[in-house]
Amino acid sequence: MSESLAAQDKSSVAQTESPAAQAESLVVQARSLTARAVALDAADELAGRRELFVLEDDVVYLDGNSLGALPRHVPERLQEVIARQWGELRIRSWTESGWWEAPERIGDRIAPLVGAAPGRIVVGDSTSVNVFKAVVAAVRLAGPGRDEILVDATTFPTDGYIARSAARMTGSRIVPVAPEELPGALGPRTAVVLVNHVDFRTGRLHDLPGITEAVHQAGALAVWDLCHSAGALPVGLDAHGVDLAVGCTYKYLNGGPGAPAFLYVAERHQDRFDSPLPGWTSHADPFAMTQDFAAAEGAVRGRVGTPDILSMLALEAALDVWSGVTVEAVREKSLALTDFFLECVTAYAPPGRIASLTPAAHAERGSQVALRCAEAPVVMETLIAQGIVGDLRRPDVLRFGFTPLYVGFADTERAARVLGEVLREVPAGQLA
């Protein structure tokens, strides 16, 4: 099941069956798949986590790879922050409520989810700003004679925009390269390689250990964008020797819209990490208010300005849903969910109407499934109207994100079944 979701034998049978026989076959398949979904949910150790989120029973939310669902306790937590910490303590909360240390404290809570030790992650600013910090700092770390920035040619557009700006600032040259071709594109002039861990459009998982090792053998630094992997699968930043990494927190970490991103700086680079955005909160003595900049120790060098406390503390509260959960357990369920979804789509979708862009191999799959469909815009609009919430990547990609903390197997079966029904209602177009 690598590209086409409609097996050849199924297609030939479907073409010879009468409409009544086809309908009866679908009913039998639905009963079988529904029963399996019930059994899988009953055995799921993470099933109870769904109750921690605000979700409607009649909606299947498969867009957590764009915006994670709201954890139930976050509004109450934020109300306490607003009413007491801001409303009553006011300026005292920078010390008495721990506002000042929040970027590092929350970074240490994210660290185990991406395989990092304490003291290596700082939370703050947007993903884009952190990509800029990381790429420019990496070029500076690479040193003289290295003036090429290799960029994942399939990257999320912002990463490319930021990398080109970083290249102009550092006098470097941008070289777009497909991730699988990166090892062969490395050379003595390579300073930095910027890669997405999971492709935002297709859900393909790239080889972080292998690419990082190849980058290091070439004498360059690896910067990884973890936006579609943090909180969805093991990353192993420390174990695999990643130099710098960035990630957002509003997807699988459920931090809320516009939640602050994070920046990882490997311990071996911290004393030489030279941020292009040195701000007063990254100063060794910020309240001295001196005109000369002296960088703080450790990942604190990644800070810039005053932390965005409300969104920062909403994220901190949201991370409570991870208590007692390992990212390995999440990964196991993620693969089971996406396997089951692909199986259900194969059973329910009319032959030839969709094709999977997401790799079948577990080692190459993130936590989403992307389906190519000629009628994708109207299909997704109809799905959302019927309570199946995924998203669209124009012109022809249906994207479904599976967040194991709140998506179950019954949700998965229902989503595939409704997708099949919608495809039968929408007139067929052509896959280009």
C-alpha positions in Angstrom: 0.0 0.0 0.0 2.7 2.5 -1.0 1.0 4.7 -3.6 -2.4 3.4 -4.7 -4.9 2.7 -2.0 -7.1 0.6 -4.3 -5.7 -2.9 -4.7 -5.9 -4.4 -8.2 -8.0 -7.4 -7.1 -10.5 -5.2 -5.3 -10.8 -2.9 -8.3 -11.5 -5.8 -10.7 -14.1 -7.3 -8.3 -15.8 -3.9 -7.8 -16.1 -3.4 -11.5 -18.0 -6.7 -12.0 -20.2 -6.6 -8.8 -23.7 -5.2 -9.1 -24.5 -2.0 -7.1 -26.5 -4.1 -4.6 -23.6 -6.5 -4.2 -21.2 -3.7 -3.7 -23.4 -2.1 -1.1 -23.7 -5.4 0.8 -19.9 -5.9 0.6 -19.4 -2.5 2.2 -21.8 -3.3 5.0 -19.9 -6.4 5.8 -16.6 -4.6 5.7 -18.0 -1.9 8.0 -19.2 -4.3 10.6 -15.8 -6.0 10.6 -13.8 -2.8 10.8 -16.1 -1.3 13.4 -15.8 -4.4 15.6 -12.0 -4.2 15.3 -12.0 -0.6 16.2 -14.0 -1.3 19.4 -11.6 -4.0 20.4 -8.5 -1.8 19.7 -10.0 1.0 21.7 -10.7 -1.3 24.6 -7.0 -2.4 24.7 -5.6 1.1 24.2 -3.6 2.3 27.3 -3.9 5.9 26.1 -7.7 5.8 25.6 -8.4 7.5 28.9 -6.4 10.6 27.9 -9.2 11.7 25.6 -11.2 12.9 28.6 -8.5 15.4 29.4 -9.4 17.4 26.2 -12.3 19.5 25.1 -13.8 17.4 22.2 -17.3 16.9 21.0 -18.5 13.3 20.7 -19.9 13.9 17.2 -16.7 15.3 15.8 -13.5 13.4 14.7 -10.7 15.9 15.1 -7.8 15.0 12.7 -6.2 18.4 12.5 -4.0 18.3 15.6 -1.0 18.5 13.3 -2.1 22.1 12.7 -3.6 23.0 16.0 -3.9 20.7 19.0 -7.1 20.3 21.0 -7.6 22.3 24.2 -6.8 20.4 27.4 -9.7 20.9 29.8 -7.8 22.3 32.7 -6.0 25.1 30.8 -8.8 27.7 31.0 -8.9 27.4 34.8 -5.1 27.6 35.0 -5.1 30.7 32.8 -7.8 32.3 34.9 -5.6 31.9 37.9 -2.7 33.5 36.1 -4.8 36.4 34.9 -6.8 37.0 38.1 -4.2 36.4 40.8 -0.7 36.5 39.3 -1.4 39.4 37.0 -4.4 41.0 38.7 -3.2 40.8 42.3 0.6 40.2 42.4 1.3 42.1 39.3 5.0 42.9 39.0 5.8 40.6 41.9 4.9 37.6 39.8 8.1 37.9 37.8 9.8 36.5 40.9 7.0 35.1 43.2 5.2 33.2 40.4 8.3 32.2 38.5 7.6 34.1 35.3 11.2 35.0 34.7 12.4 31.4 34.7 9.4 30.1 32.6 11.3 29.8 29.3 13.9 27.4 30.7 11.5 25.6 33.1 9.0 24.8 30.3 11.9 23.9 28.0 13.0 21.3 30.6 9.5 19.9 30.5 9.6 19.6 26.7 13.1 18.1 26.7 12.2 14.5 27.5 9.6 14.5 24.6 12.4 15.2 22.1 15.2 13.3 23.7 17.1 16.2 25.3 18.7 16.7 28.8 17.7 19.6 31.0 19.3 22.9 30.2 19.3 22.5 26.4 15.9 23.9 25.4 14.5 27.4 25.8 10.9 28.3 25.0 10.0 31.6 23.4 9.4 33.5 20.1 7.9 31.9 17.0 9.2 28.9 15.0 10.3 31.3 12.3 12.3 33.5 14.7 14.0 30.5 16.2 14.9 29.1 12.7 16.6 32.4 12.0 18.5 32.3 15.3 19.6 28.7 14.7 20.7 29.0 11.0 22.7 32.2 11.5 24.3 30.9 14.7 25.1 27.6 13.0 26.9 29.5 10.1 28.9 31.4 12.7 29.7 28.1 14.5 30.8 26.5 11.2 33.5 29.1 10.8 35.5 30.6 7.8 35.4 29.0 4.4 32.0 27.4 4.8 29.4 29.6 3.0 26.7 27.2 1.8 23.4 26.6 3.5 21.7 23.4 2.3 17.9 23.6 2.7 15.4 20.9 2.4 13.8 21.6 -1.0 10.4 20.4 0.2 10.5 22.4 3.4 7.6 24.4 4.9 7.9 27.7 3.0 8.8 29.8 6.0 11.9 27.8 6.6 13.0 28.6 3.1 12.2 32.3 3.4 14.1 32.5 6.7 17.1 30.6 5.3 17.4 32.9 2.3 17.4 35.9 4.7 20.0 34.2 6.9 22.1 33.6 3.8 22.0 37.2 2.8 23.0 38.3 6.3 25.9 35.9 6.5 27.2 36.1 2.9 26.2 32.5 2.3 24.7 30.7 -0.7 21.4 28.7 -0.5 21.4 25.3 -2.1 17.9 23.6 -2.1 18.3 19.8 -1.9 15.8 16.9 -1.6 16.3 15.4 1.9 17.2 11.9 0.5 19.9 13.6 -1.7 21.5 15.6 1.1 24.4 13.2 1.9 25.6 13.5 -1.7 25.3 17.2 -1.8 27.5 17.9 1.2 30.9 19.4 0.6 33.8 21.4 2.2 31.9 24.6 1.8 28.7 23.4 3.5 28.1 25.2 6.8 24.6 24.2 7.7 21.9 21.9 6.7 18.3 22.8 7.5 15.8 19.9 7.3 12.3 19.2 8.3 12.0 16.0 10.4 8.5 15.2 9.0 7.4 16.7 5.7 4.4 18.9 6.3 2.6 18.0 3.1 3.2 14.2 2.8 3.9 13.1 6.3 7.2 11.5 5.3 9.6 11.0 8.2 13.2 11.8 7.2 16.3 10.0 8.5 17.4 12.3 11.3 20.2 10.0 12.6 21.6 9.2 9.2 21.5 12.8 7.8 22.9 14.2 11.0 25.8 11.8 10.8 26.5 12.6 7.2 26.4 16.3 7.9 28.9 15.9 10.7 31.3 13.8 8.6 31.3 16.7 6.2 32.3 19.1 9.0 28.9 20.9 8.9 26.1 21.5 11.4 22.6 20.1 11.3 19.5 22.2 12.2 16.3 20.3 12.4 12.7 21.6 12.3 10.6 19.4 14.6 7.2 21.1 14.1 5.6 17.9 12.9 7.4 15.4 15.1 7.7 17.0 18.6 5.1 15.2 20.7 4.3 12.6 18.0 7.4 10.4 17.9 10.8 9.9 19.5 13.4 12.4 18.2 16.6 11.7 20.2 18.3 15.0 19.8 21.0 14.3 22.3 21.5 10.6 21.3 21.9 11.5 17.6 24.2 14.5 18.1 21.9 17.1 16.6 23.4 20.5 16.8 20.4 22.8 16.8 16.7 22.3 16.5 13.5 24.2 16.6 9.9 23.2 17.0 6.4 24.6 17.6 4.2 23.7 20.6 0.7 24.3 19.2 0.4 21.1 17.3 1.1 17.8 19.0 2.0 19.6 22.3 -1.4 21.3 22.4 -0.1 24.6 23.6 -2.8 26.7 21.9 -2.9 29.0 18.9 0.3 31.0 18.6 1.9 29.2 21.5 5.7 30.0 21.8 8.1 27.8 20.0 11.3 26.2 21.3 15.0 26.3 20.5 17.4 23.4 21.3 21.1 24.1 21.5 23.4 21.1 22.0 25.5 21.4 25.2 28.8 21.3 23.2 27.8 24.5 21.3 26.3 26.6 24.1 29.4 28.5 25.0 29.9 29.5 21.3 26.3 30.0 20.4 26.2 33.5 18.9 22.6 34.6 18.4 21.8 37.1 15.7 19.1 38.5 18.0 20.8 39.2 21.3 18.2 40.7 23.6 18.2 41.9 27.1 16.8 38.7 28.5 19.7 36.7 27.0 22.2 39.0 28.8 24.4 37.5 31.5 23.1 40.3 33.8 19.9 41.6 32.3 19.0 44.0 35.0 22.3 45.7 35.0 21.1 47.4 31.8 24.6 47.9 30.4 25.1 49.0 26.9 27.6 46.2 26.2 26.2 42.8 25.6 27.6 39.8 27.5 25.8 36.5 26.7 24.3 34.4 29.4 25.4 30.8 30.0 23.7 27.9 28.4 20.5 27.8 26.3 19.4 31.1 27.9 21.4 32.6 25.0 18.5 31.7 22.8 16.2 34.2 24.6 15.5 37.6 23.1 12.9 39.9 24.7 10.3 39.7 27.5 8.6 36.3 27.5 5.0 36.1 26.4 3.7 35.0 29.8 0.1 34.3 29.1 0.7 31.9 26.2 3.8 30.6 27.9 1.9 29.5 31.0 -1.0 28.1 28.9 1.6 25.9 27.3 3.0 24.9 30.6 -0.4 23.9 31.8 -1.1 22.0 28.6 2.0 19.9 29.1 0.3 18.3 32.2 -1.5 15.9 29.9 1.8 14.2 29.3 2.1 13.1 33.0 2.8 9.4 33.0 2.9 9.1 29.2 6.0 8.2 27.2 6.6 9.4 23.7 7.3 5.7 22.8 3.8 4.7 23.7 2.5 7.6 21.7 4.5 6.5 18.7 3.3 2.9 18.9 -0.3 4.1 18.9 0.3 6.6 16.1 1.6 3.9 13.8 -1.3 1.6 14.7 -3.8 4.4 14.0 -2.3 5.4 10.7 -2.1 1.7 9.6 -5.7 1.2 10.5 -6.8 4.4 8.7 -5.0 3.3 5.5 -6.6 -0.1 5.8 -10.1 1.4 6.3 -9.6 3.9 3.5 -8.7 1.0 1.2 -11.9 -0.8 2.2 -14.2 2.2 1.9 -12.9 4.4 -0.9 -14.1 3.9 -4.5 -11.3 2.5 -6.6 -9.0 5.0 -8.3 -10.3 8.1 -6.5 -7.4 8.6 -4.1 -3.7 7.7 -3.6 -1.6 7.9 -0.5 1.4 10.3 -0.5 2.4 9.0 2.9 4.9 6.1 3.0 3.7 2.7 4.1 6.9 1.9 5.9 6.8 2.8 9.6 10.4 4.1 9.5 9.4 6.7 6.9 6.0 7.8 8.4 5.2 10.6 10.8 1.8 10.9 12.5 -0.3 12.0 9.6 -1.7 10.6 6.4 -1.8 12.6 3.2 -4.2 11.5 0.4 -4.0 12.8 -3.1 -7.5 13.5 -4.5 -8.5 15.4 -7.6 -11.6 16.8 -5.8 -9.8 17.6 -2.6 -11.2 21.0 -1.9 -14.9 20.0 -2.1 -14.2 16.7 -0.4 -12.6 18.3 2.6 -15.3 20.9 2.8 -17.9 18.2 2.8 -16.0 16.1 5.4 -15.8 19.0 7.8 -19.5 19.7 7.4 -20.1 16.1 8.5 -17.8 16.3 11.5 -14.6 14.9 10.1 -12.1 17.7 10.6 -8.9 17.3 8.6 -7.3 20.0 6.4 -6.5 20.8 2.8 -3.1 21.4 1.1 -3.9 22.9 -2.3 -4.4 21.8 -4.9 -5.2 18.2 -4.3 -4.0 16.9 -0.9 -6.3 15.8 2.0 -4.3 15.8 5.2 -5.3 13.9 8.3 -3.3 14.3 11.6 -3.5 11.6 14.2 -2.8 12.8 17.8 -2.7 9.6 19.9 -3.6 11.3 23.2 -7.1 12.0 22.0 -7.8 10.2 18.7 -9.1 6.6 18.9 -9.6 3.7 16.6 -13.4 4.2 16.4 -12.7 7.8 15.3 -10.3 6.5 12.7 -12.8 4.0 11.2 -15.5 6.6 11.2 -13.3 9.1 9.4 -12.4 6.6 6.6 -16.0 5.4 6.3 -17.4 9.0 5.9 -14.6 9.8 3.4 -15.7 6.8 1.3 -19.3 8.0 1.4 -18.3 11.6 0.4 -16.2 10.3 -2.5 -19.2 8.4 -3.7 -21.3 11.6 -3.6 -18.8 13.9 -5.2 -18.4 13.5 -9.0 -15.1 12.0 -10.0 -12.4 14.2 -11.5 -9.0 13.1 -12.7 -5.7 12.7 -10.8 -3.2 14.9 -12.7 
